[in-house]
Amino acid sequence: MSTVVYVAAAAVTLAWSVPVFSVMGTLPTYMDEEFHVPMGQAYCRGELSHWDPKITTLPGLYLSTTFLFNPLAALNPASATPPLCSPSMLRAINILFAVLTAIVSIRILERLHPSAPPSALALRSLTCVAFPLHFFYIPLYYTDPGCVLLVLAMYERTLAPRRTAAAA
């Protein structure tokens, strides 16, 4: 598959996610974000033992935020960690998850429909990303986009010739 198809799907995902994010990302916390944002900020500060008993999900979202933003903070020591861990920055990680979901979806569709034209695969992939229950959570700091990405990534690995990574 041509890299152009992956880049095109990622670009289209960004093209519609960023404007929605620019509106939603400035709003106050929404629904369960009042619990998720403080947890993400605590993990960003390195407080990995901090836990809110009202949260019922595993800390994958907070850990992925920490692994992404802490190296960025190290690149610019003058920048304090809190700006990198502001609610709008925490919400931005789901845009990355959405772009990766588009790419993984194309990989799955390639394996399921090897003779399909690349443009059809890209459009089907974008349909997966734009699915309303998925798309709604992209501009929010929620676990759903990351979960969808990981489930699809493991499914893609089960379709691959080497399945060992799917068991990880």
Buried (B, 14 or more C-beta within 10 A) or exposed (E): EEEEBBEBBBEBBBEBBEEBBEEBBEEEBBEBBEBBBBBBBBBBBEEEEBEEEEBEBEBEBBEBBBEBBBEEBEEEEEEEBEEBBBBBBBBBBBBBBBBBBBBBBBBBBBBEEEEEEBEEBBBBBBEBBBEEEBBBBBBBBBBBBBBBBBEBBBBBBEEBEEEEEBEE
